[in-house]
Amino acid sequence: MAITTRQTEGFTMPELEYMAQHESITIVPLHRMDRIELVRGTVGPFRPPQKTTVPLWLAIMLKRTNRCRIVAPKWLSYEHLRDLCKREEQPDAMFTRLPTHYLEIAHMLLTYAEDDFVDTQAVRRLLQDLREVRQSKTHEGLRMLNSLQLQMDNLSAAEINEIRPLFRHSFDMLRQLDGLAEATEESQQQSQFADQSFAEMDDAFGSKYVH
Amino acid sequence: MARRNYYDIDDILAGQERVPCVLRADLDGLGSAGSGGGTSKVQRNARWGLPYWMADRLNEEDYVDMEVSPVFSKRASRMYAASPESMQLRAICQHFYQFGLQLGDMVPEIPHVLRNMYVQRVYKVARIAQQGQNVEALDFVQSLDKTEARMLKLCQQAQSAISLWHKNQAYALKRAAVVAAAATAGAGS
């Protein structure tokens, strides 16, 4: 199978969307249904108007065939996103907590389930702002790059995927350069040591060898 | 000599850079190997520019004395340390970092200088990728060497991938045609 360059450097966005569809989401089913046993879990009986939890892919499928209404997750509301934005924009703040696949989930819900949300334009705008602030923060984090470790908490899957090629190649190059720096320092130290005479080395190691 | 990858094309190309050497022995019949050409008798102490891979091996066998290439001379490394972002790496040496890795143990300050240079230039590359290319950045982009240019392209691809997907223009994961055909055939029969 032929693989594109994009696929060797990390995940592609449709693949991440596919993986995000395993997350659970609450829906209100519109028709009765009995329990179904699927490979990755059981989807419990639907008794409208009781709310149930289903995987996202099933929710999208039901929504497209008009068999359910989706309940917006708590973090995808205008107020919550606005608070998060304010907290992100404070200087020297770490990344705020967001679900790992928040970009993909938000995209899918806003595309397929627009009528279940209160204010989609504002939510979209807030998501865009949030994303831009986080992007500029990852950019600042690039300055702290060293060959050993870099810690950035609370980055989502799509954002990690975005910076993966840059950081990976930079880490490789820095590791090689640092390895070279260590090797030259070691060889310099060794040649300094070799210049010492044997008498000096005996003094350094104590008089154990004197008989 | 830190030869990393035997099969890596960039390493091979980087080792092709010429390095000045002083011949230690009389080499008859090899006059056309140097950058002069024509004469077949070569004297001792003639100065030649040989590719690094050749010069390194001959240096160990004591046929030549290899000297530091002008790319990494003391004066050049002071220039790199002073202003890393304005150096025209494409004009100096297209595989700058790989060549530095190979030549690195000859001049002791080179690894640190290279490292700082890399971090600063890559930071600028990432910023250009994020903001999209504009006119002022064009000079900098033209001065990148091969590794940095590849990094710029990767960053731009990553950015455009997300924005395309957001506009629903990325490809969609669909059922394969073979599977769909088999399903309809199975359902029909």
Interface residues (C-beta under 8 A of the other chain):
Chain A: T5 R6 E9 G10 T12 M13 P14 E15 E17 Y18 H107 T111 Q135 H139 L142 R143 L145 A158 N161 E162 I163 R164 P165 L166 H169 S170 M173 L174 Q176 L177 D178 G179 L180 A181 A183 T184 S187 Q188
Chain B: A2 R4 Y97 G100 L101 G104 D105 P108 I110 P111 H112 L114 R115 Y118 V119 V122 Y123 A126 R127 Q130 T147 R150 M151 L154 C155 Q157 A158 Q159 A161 I162 L164 W165 H166 N168 A170 Y171 A172 L173
